[in-house]
Amino acid sequence: MNESKNVSVSSDNSEMSSLLLGAGFALASLIILPALAQRVGLGSSLTIALRGALMRAANRV
């Protein structure tokens, strides 16, 4: 009985960490990346490509 509870808690922690990592990638691609790109002076096409790469990385998690 105790082992099943430990497995459940471990599964919940894994899901929460994946959710937080995905949310972090989404935040970075939608808010932080465009702000940094504007500050540095990157073109919009390069910014869109970087945003796409971050979103693909978020989907793999």
N, C-alpha and C positions, 0 to 999 in steps of 0.2 A: 504494500500500500504506500509506503514511504517513497519507494523508488518511482512509482508512477507520478507522484506529486513533484519530485525533483525533475523528471523528464518534462513535465508540463511547464514548470518554471523556466527551465532552460530553453524550451521552445518559445515561450513568451519573450524572453530576453533577446533571442535571436531575431524574432519578428520586429521587436521594438528598435533594435540597432539597425536593421535593414530599413525600417521606416524613417528613422532619423537621418540616415545616410542619404537616402533618396530625397528627403526634404531639403537637406543641405545642398545637394547638387542642383535641385530646382531653384533654390534661393540664389545660388551662385550664378546660374545661367540666366535668370530673369532680372536680377537686380544688380548684383555685384559686378558681373562681367561687363554689361553695357556701361556702367559708371566708370570702371577702370579703362575700358576701351576709349571712351570719350576723353578721359583725362590724358591718356597717352597719345591719342590721336590716330587710333586704328580706323581703317575704313569700315563701312557698314557691312560689306560682304564678308570680311574676315571675322567681324564680330558675330555674324549669323552662323558662320562655319564653326566657330568656337562654341557657340551656344548649342548647336546641333551635336557636337562631340560630347559636351557635358550631359545633355539629355540622354544620349545613347548610353553613356556610362551609368547614369542613374537607372536606366531600365535593366541593366545587367546585374544590378545588386539585388 
